[in-house]
Amino acid sequence: MSFLRTIDNGSLVIHPPGFYIIGFETLPHVNLYFIFLAFVYVVTVLFNMLVISIISFNHNLHTPKFLAVGNLAVIDVILNTCTIPSMIKIFLVKDNFVPFNLCLVQMFIYYTCLTLESFALAILAYDRLIAICFPLRQHAFNTMWSMSCIVGLTWSYCLGISAFCTSIMTRLSFCGSVKVFSYFCDYAPVFRLACNDNTLHWALSSALSMVILIGPLLFIILSYVAILVTVFRMKSLDSRMKALSTCVEHLILVAIFYIPIISIFMVGFYLGLIDPDQRVLSLSLSSCLPPCLNPIIYSLKTKEIKTRAIALFRKVKVTPS
């Protein structure tokens, strides 16, 4: 294998033609897992595109709440499109070579979308916070303009952070192994292969993972503390139940996304107590399942989208062939 040599600030940087993605080496019947992931991907695309279509073509749904819901659906489609097809190619078709530049592109898209997913859940918590704690001023605080600014800022921040972290990967030299033990071109497994100093990459991956995951999660927790305080001040039991019922689905999404990924990150990344294959399997599940479950658990359960989805299916069913 020939290595590309470039000069960066007077120092020699060696880039390989690409990387070999390896994983799931000791797991039995692993092909069944990738067939399952193919099903997950189809469900992800179909249900999220249904949500996006319903919101796009119904002007009554052009509200801050459904802008946030549509934002989550777009992120879900891109996130699973970035990983699942390549996993099927790598592990099911057995074509595990990824060119160097394509590896960086996948890394950039994956971490942009993973970061956006975290912030999108926080934005939905913000929407619930305003709706329940400030019902009389909801339309003044939470406008389409303000929600568009919030969504736009999160996209700008996540794109910028991911672009910076990915760009500094080009400063690393890879003069030894090019086997990446993961299910895609993962950031930490790639920079660990470098034969020059990767201290900056290690520090960034540790610090930003805390900011990306813990920051939005803390906001969500504080939002629900404020929501609970407001709810228990309500005199009517019916009002309390109605307010809390609008939060249950969102809390399920938060649990599905944060609990597995933070647990695996803390135990596997810092303590190293998880078997490598089990870590890869757990991480792939924790990143691929939430985009599939989000529209089923949350988006399609909202009254407005559910009503329009049922009306659409009835219309399709009665349309003569």
C-alpha positions in Angstrom: 0.0 0.0 0.0 1.5 3.4 -1.1 1.2 6.3 1.3 0.7 9.9 0.3 3.3 12.3 1.8 2.6 16.0 2.2 4.4 18.8 3.9 2.5 20.7 6.7 4.4 23.6 8.3 7.7 22.1 7.5 6.9 18.6 8.9 6.2 15.5 6.9 2.6 14.2 7.1 1.9 10.7 5.9 -1.7 9.9 4.7 -2.7 6.4 3.7 -4.9 5.7 0.7 -7.6 4.7 3.1 -8.6 2.6 6.1 -9.9 -0.9 6.7 -12.9 -1.0 9.0 -13.0 -4.1 11.1 -15.4 -5.1 13.8 -17.9 -7.8 14.9 -15.1 -10.4 14.5 -16.2 -12.6 17.4 -19.9 -12.2 17.3 -21.9 -15.2 15.9 -24.6 -14.8 13.2 -23.6 -11.2 12.7 -25.1 -11.2 9.2 -28.6 -11.3 10.8 -27.7 -8.1 12.7 -27.0 -6.2 9.4 -30.2 -7.5 7.9 -32.0 -6.1 10.9 -30.2 -2.8 10.4 -31.4 -2.8 6.8 -34.9 -3.0 8.1 -34.2 -0.2 10.6 -32.9 2.0 7.8 -36.0 1.4 5.7 -38.3 2.3 8.6 -36.1 5.3 9.4 -36.4 6.7 5.9 -40.1 5.9 5.4 -41.4 7.3 8.7 -39.2 10.3 8.9 -39.9 11.3 5.3 -43.6 10.9 6.0 -43.2 13.3 8.9 -41.2 15.8 6.8 -43.8 15.6 4.0 -46.8 16.1 6.3 -45.1 19.1 7.9 -43.9 20.6 4.6 -47.2 20.4 2.7 -49.5 21.5 5.6 -49.3 25.2 6.2 -51.2 24.8 9.5 -48.1 22.9 10.8 -45.7 25.7 9.9 -45.3 26.5 13.6 -42.3 26.6 16.0 -43.1 23.2 17.5 -43.3 21.4 14.1 -40.2 23.2 12.9 -38.4 21.5 15.8 -40.1 18.2 15.0 -39.2 18.5 11.3 -35.6 19.4 12.2 -35.3 16.2 14.2 -36.7 14.1 11.3 -34.2 15.6 8.8 -31.3 14.8 11.2 -32.5 11.3 11.7 -32.6 10.5 8.0 -29.1 11.9 7.4 -27.6 10.2 10.5 -28.8 6.7 9.5 -28.0 7.3 5.8 -24.5 8.1 6.9 -23.9 4.8 8.7 -26.2 1.9 7.9 -25.6 1.6 4.1 -21.9 1.7 4.7 -22.1 -0.9 7.4 -24.0 -3.2 5.1 -21.3 -2.7 2.4 -18.5 -3.2 4.9 -19.7 -6.1 6.9 -22.4 -7.9 4.8 -20.8 -7.4 1.3 -17.3 -7.7 2.8 -15.9 -4.5 1.2 -14.3 -2.9 4.2 -11.9 -0.5 2.5 -12.8 3.2 2.9 -10.7 5.9 1.0 -9.0 8.4 3.2 -11.0 11.5 2.1 -14.3 9.5 2.1 -13.5 8.4 5.7 -13.1 12.1 6.7 -16.4 13.0 5.0 -18.3 10.2 6.9 -16.7 11.2 10.1 -17.8 14.8 9.6 -21.4 13.9 8.7 -21.8 11.4 11.5 -20.5 13.7 14.3 -22.4 16.7 12.9 -25.7 14.7 13.0 -25.0 13.1 16.3 -24.4 16.6 17.8 -27.4 17.9 16.1 -29.5 15.1 17.5 -28.5 16.0 21.0 -29.4 19.7 20.4 -32.6 18.8 18.6 -33.8 17.0 21.7 -32.9 20.0 23.8 -34.9 22.3 21.4 -38.0 20.1 21.9 -37.5 20.4 25.6 -37.4 24.2 25.2 -40.7 24.1 23.2 -42.3 22.1 26.1 -40.8 24.5 28.6 -42.3 27.6 26.9 -45.7 25.9 26.3 -46.2 24.8 29.9 -44.4 27.4 32.0 -45.4 30.5 29.9 -48.7 29.5 28.2 -50.0 33.1 28.0 -46.7 34.4 26.5 -45.9 31.4 24.4 -46.6 33.1 21.0 -44.5 36.0 22.0 -41.5 34.0 23.2 -41.6 31.0 20.8 -42.2 32.4 17.3 -41.2 30.9 13.9 -38.4 33.5 13.7 -37.0 32.7 17.1 -37.2 28.9 16.5 -35.6 29.3 13.1 -32.8 31.2 14.7 -32.3 28.6 17.4 -32.3 25.8 14.8 -30.0 27.7 12.5 -27.5 28.5 15.3 -27.4 24.8 16.4 -26.7 23.7 12.8 -24.0 26.4 12.4 -22.3 25.4 15.7 -22.4 21.7 15.0 -21.2 22.1 11.4 -18.4 24.4 12.6 -17.2 22.1 15.4 -17.3 19.0 13.3 -15.5 20.7 10.4 -12.7 21.9 12.8 -12.3 18.5 14.4 -12.3 16.7 11.1 -9.9 19.1 9.4 -7.2 18.6 12.1 -7.2 14.9 11.3 -5.2 15.8 8.2 -2.3 16.9 10.5 -1.9 13.3 11.7 0.6 10.8 10.1 -0.5 7.2 9.7 2.7 5.2 9.1 1.6 1.9 10.8 -1.7 0.1 11.0 -4.7 1.4 9.0 -7.2 -1.0 10.6 -10.0 0.9 12.4 -11.8 -1.2 15.0 -15.3 0.3 14.8 -18.4 0.2 12.5 -17.5 3.3 10.6 -14.7 5.8 10.3 -14.9 6.7 14.0 -12.9 9.7 15.3 -11.1 8.1 18.3 -10.2 4.8 16.7 -8.8 6.6 13.7 -6.6 9.2 15.6 -5.3 6.4 17.9 -3.7 4.9 14.8 -1.5 8.0 14.2 2.2 7.8 14.7 2.7 11.5 15.6 1.3 13.5 18.5 -2.5 13.2 18.9 -2.9 15.0 22.2 -5.1 17.8 20.7 -7.4 15.2 19.2 -7.7 13.3 22.4 -8.4 16.5 24.4 -11.0 17.7 21.8 -12.8 14.3 21.7 -13.0 14.2 25.5 -14.1 17.8 26.0 -16.5 18.1 23.1 -18.2 14.8 23.9 -19.0 16.3 27.3 -20.2 19.6 25.9 -22.3 17.9 23.1 -23.9 15.3 25.4 -23.9 16.7 28.9 -24.7 20.3 28.0 -28.0 19.6 26.2 -28.9 16.9 28.7 -28.5 19.3 31.6 -30.7 21.9 29.8 -33.3 19.2 29.3 -33.2 18.2 33.0 -33.4 21.8 34.2 -36.3 22.4 31.8 -38.2 19.5 33.2 -37.5 20.6 36.8 -39.1 23.9 35.9 -42.0 22.1 34.1 -42.6 19.9 37.2 -42.7 22.9 39.5 -45.2 24.6 37.2 -47.3 21.5 36.9 -47.6 20.9 40.6 -48.7 24.4 41.1 -51.7 23.8 39.0 -54.9 23.4 41.0 -56.7 21.0 38.6 -55.6 17.4 38.4 -56.8 17.2 34.8 -54.6 20.2 33.9 -51.6 18.5 35.6 -52.2 15.2 33.7 -52.8 17.0 30.4 -49.5 18.9 30.8 -47.5 15.9 31.8 -48.9 13.7 29.0 -47.4 16.1 26.4 -43.9 15.4 27.8 -43.9 11.6 28.2 -43.0 10.8 24.6 -40.2 13.3 24.6 -38.8 11.9 27.8 -38.7 8.5 26.2 -36.7 9.9 23.3 -34.3 11.5 25.7 -33.8 8.2 27.6 -33.4 6.2 24.4 -30.7 8.5 23.1 -28.7 9.6 26.2 -28.7 6.6 28.5 -27.1 4.0 26.2 -24.6 6.4 24.5 -23.4 8.0 27.8 -23.2 4.6 29.5 -21.1 3.1 26.7 -19.0 6.2 26.4 -18.1 6.4 30.1 -17.6 2.6 30.6 -15.9 1.9 27.3 -14.0 5.1 26.4 -12.6 5.9 29.8 -12.7 2.6 31.8 -12.2 0.2 28.9 -14.4 -2.5 30.6 -16.4 -3.5 27.6 -15.3 -6.2 25.1 -14.4 -4.4 21.8 -17.0 -6.3 19.7 -19.7 -5.7 22.3 -18.7 -2.0 22.4 -19.0 -1.7 18.6 -22.4 -3.5 18.7 -23.7 -1.4 21.5 -22.5 1.9 19.9 -24.0 1.0 16.5 -27.3 0.1 18.1 -27.4 3.3 20.3 -26.8 5.5 17.2 -29.0 3.6 14.7 -32.1 2.9 16.7 -33.1 6.4 18.0 -33.5 7.8 14.4 -35.8 4.8 13.7 -37.8 5.1 16.9 -38.1 8.9 17.1 -41.0 9.3 14.5 -42.8 6.2 15.8 -42.7 7.2 19.5 -42.9 11.0 19.2 -43.5 12.6 15.8 -46.4 10.4 14.6 -47.9 10.4 18.1 -48.6 14.1 18.0 -52.3 14.8 17.4 -51.8 17.1 14.4 -49.4 14.8 12.5 -51.3 11.6 13.4 -54.6 13.1 12.1 -53.1 14.1 8.8 -51.2 10.8 8.4 -54.4 8.8 8.9 -56.3 11.0 6.5 -53.5 10.5 3.9 -53.6 6.7 4.2 -57.4 6.7 3.9 -57.1 8.9 0.8 -54.6 6.5 -0.7 -56.7 3.5 0.2 -59.9 4.8 -1.4 -58.2 6.1 -4.6 -59.1 3.9 -7.5 -56.3 2.1 -9.2 
